[in-house]
């Protein structure tokens, strides 16, 4: 489908996924200036009053960039809202988002009709995280603009289904905006996401290993050093299954190969669920695409690399099919 302005004129069809603790204004602004959608979780702004300051800064800096660079304006930004009942800031944070007319709201861990309606009323769009077709249908029925299918291998809270299965089922009935998530860390994977029917690639782990990310240097280096086999899928740390770096689990004194199951009712996104180790402070989230991340670099350099890879992959594909 045709994407609504200003989401139809990006340098690359990429949304930088909102990373707990890691995504801060420096990272988001750099992503938007580089021509992709930058995003951050509202809960990263602590205390809650800081959200207003962050949105003020992002709005002003992107507006200044656009005035100085009319030929290459910044991409829009997004704010992630955890709509689970454990988030007692949701109403307050949504009011702040309305004040700043946030262009895109990404909702996670529950589809809330009032959230979708509020964003629609101020002219924004909503993208909702889903892990299967059932949840996708519920989100659209409740008023979400688009979907983020979180496939197997995605960093942080992730599903278990193949991206092929997810995209085929969703596209059989839904023609709205879709951002595919799951192990996308190379330009050819961005092209593959489009070939499967996605409008955007939803990329997380590569941004951890950037200079602008609010991540411990050891975390950044662990992303660089790790491969897909170093990712562990467990619900121990928050009550919801997710993917984490093996090195951080070992660093917390735990055996990655013998982790107990957590009680899902103990869902807690700011602490360690049933574990004393805290996600995402001590236990580092990451997806299986980390094998493509080989250096800590600036956001601008990473986007430029993705663009080169994307264009090369597209040229090679056209040559293969004889077009």
N, C-alpha and C positions, 0 to 999 in steps of 0.2 A: 504494500500500500504506500501511498505518498505520505511521507512523514511531515508533521507540522513544523513550520518555522519556529525557532531557528535550528531545529535538529536535522535539517535536510542539507546542510552546507558545511559538513565537518571535513577536516583534512583526511581523517580516516574514520570508518564507522566503528568507533570504539567508545565504550563507557568504562572509565577507571572505577572499578568497584570500590565501595566505601569500606575501608579497613579499620576495625576497632583499634584505637590508640594511634595507629600509623597514619591515618589520613587527617591532615590538619590543613589550615589555609595555605601554607607554603606549597604543599603538594597539589592541592586542588587548583590553585591559581596557575601553577606551572603547567598542569595538564590542560587547562582551558586555553592558556596562551599558545600552547603547542598545537591546538586544534582538535582535541578530543574532549569528551565530557568528563569533567572531574567531579568526584563525589566524596562525601564524608558522612559518618553517622552523627546524628544530632547529639548522641550521648558522649561523643568525644569532647564536646565543649563542656568542661566542668570548672566551676559550678554552672548551673543552668543559665545564669545571667550572661555567661560568656558567649552563648549562641548568638545573641543579638550583635555582639562585638564582631564575631567571626563573619556573619553575613554582611555586616556593614563594610568590613574590610574587603571581602571578596567582591562585593558589588562595586565598590569604589575603584579597586585596582583593575578590574576587568573593564570598567567604563573608561578609565584613563588609557588603558591599552588600546581600546577600540578607537578612541579619539586620535591617538598617535599612529595607529596602523589601520586605516580604513580599508586597505587592500587585503588585509588578513585579520579580520576580527576574531576575537576569542570565541571559543565554543561556550555554550551554556553550562551551568553546573547543576548538581543534584544534591539533595539531602536525604539521607536514609533515616527512616523512622521505624524503630522496633515497636510493633503495635501489640505485642504480648502483654497480658495483664500485669506482668511484673514491672513494666515501665511506667512509673508514676509521674513521669515528666511529659508524657505524650501530649496532653491537652495544652500545656504551657508552651511546649516547643512548636506545636502546630500553629499557635497564635503568632509566634515570632516568624515562622515561615510565611504566614499570610502577610505580615507586615512588610516583608522584603520581597513578596511575590516570587517565591522560589520557582524557577522554571520547571523543575522535575523533582518529584518526591518518589523515592524508592521505599516501598513498605515491605517489612519482613515479619515472619512468625505470626501470621494471622491476617486475614482479609477483613478490613473494617470499612463498611459502607460510608460512615460519616467522614472518614479520612479521604476516601476517593472523592466524595462530594465536595468537601471543603477545597481541595486542590483544584478541582474542575471549576468551581465558582470564582476563583481568582485568576483563572486562565492558564494554570499549569497542567502538566500531565503526570500520571502516576504509572510506575512500573512496579509490578509485584513479584517477589521471589516465589517460585514454585518448584516442587521436586517431582511432580507427576501431573498427568492429565486431569485427574479428579480435582486437585487443588486449583489448576488453571481455570477450569470451568467455573468454580465457585468465585474466584477473584473477578472474572469478567462479569458474571451475573451481579456481583455487588458493585460494579462500576469502575473497576480498574481500566486505565487506558490501554496498558500493554502488560507484557509478561516477561519475566526473567527466568527461563528454565535453567535450574541449577543441576547440571548433569554430574555423573560420576567423575571423580577426580578434581572437582573444584576445591579451592581452598576454603578453610573455615567450615561453616555449616553447609553440608553438601548432601545431595541425593545419591542414589545408587544406579539410576537408569542411564543407559547409553544415550548420548546426545542425538543419535540417529532416531532412536525410538521416541524420545521426547518431542523432537521437532516434527516427525512424521505425524504423530497423534495430534499435536497442537495445530499444525497447519491444515489438518483435514477439516477444521471447523472455524478457525480464527485467522483473520487477515489483518489484524492490527499490529502495532509495533512489538517486536520480540528481540530481546538481547540474550544471546546464548552464552552460558557460563560453564566452564569446565576445562581446565588444562590448556587454555589459550595463552600462549606466550611467544608466538612467532607470527610474522606477517602471513605466512601461508595458511595458518590456522584461522586467521581473520577471514581470509578468502573462503576457506572451507565452511566457516559458519554461515557466510552469505549463500554459498551453494546449497546448504541445507535448508535455507529459507529464512534465516535470521536477518534482521535489519542492522543489528549491532553485535559486535563481540564484546563480552563483558569480561574484562581482564583485571586480575587482582595481584597475584604474587610478584610479577615483575616490578611493580611499583614499590614494593618493600625495599628492594635493592636499588634505591635511588637516593641521591644526595638530599632531596627535599623531604623525604619520608621521616616521620617521627618514630624511628625504630632504633633500638640499640644496635651499635655497630656489629656486635656478635650475631644478632638476628640477621642483619643484612648479609654478613659473610656466610652464615649458614645457608641462606637461600642460594647464594652463589655456588657453594660447595655441594649442595644436595642434588639428588636425582629423583626420579619418580619412585624408585624403590625405597626411598627414605621417608616417605609419607605414611603416616599411621592414621587409620580411620577408627574413631572411638567416640562414645558419648560420655566418657568419664568426667570431663572437665566442665561441661555446662548442662548436661542432661539431654542435649541434642547431638546427634552424630555429626562429626566434623573431621576434617583432615588437618593434621599437625605434623611439624617437623620432628623426626625421631630424635635428633640431637637435643632438642629442648626437653623432651620427655626423659631422656637419659640424664640430662643435667639436673632434673628435679629429683633424681634418685629413684626413678621408676623404671620398670622393665617394659619396654614398648610391646613386647611379644606376649605379655601376661598381664594385661590391664583388666580390672574388674569392670562390670557394667554399672552404670549410674542409674539411679532412680529418676526417670523422666520428670516426676513431679517436683524434683529438686532443681528444676531449671533455673539457672542464675547466670546472667550474661556479664556480670562484672566481677565474678569471683570464680572459684574453682569447683562449683557443684559439690560433688561428693569427695573431692580431692583437695588437699591443702595447697597444691600448686595452682596458681591463678592463670586462667585463660583471660586475656591474651598477653599478659605481662610476663609470666614465667613459661607458659606453654605456647609456643609460637605457631599460629595458623599458616598454612601454605598449601598450594595445590600441586598436582602431579606435573604441572608444566614447568617446574623449577629447573629441569634439566636444560632448558633453553636460555637460562639466565647465567651468564658467565662473568659478569663484572658489575660493580657498583658504579653507576653513571648518573648523569643528570636526566631529568624527565625529558628535556629537549632532545638529548642524544638518543634516549630510548625510543621516543616517538619517531625520530628520523630513521632509526634502524628498522622499526616495524614498517615504516613506509617503504623503505628500500626492499625489504623482504616481501611485502605485499605486492609491490609492482613487479618484482621479478617472478613471483609465483603466478601472477595473472598472465604475464607474457608467456611463460612456459606452458601454462594451461592452454592458452589460445593456440600455441604452436602444436600441441599434442592433438587437439581436436580439429586442426586445420582451418582455423578461422582467421 
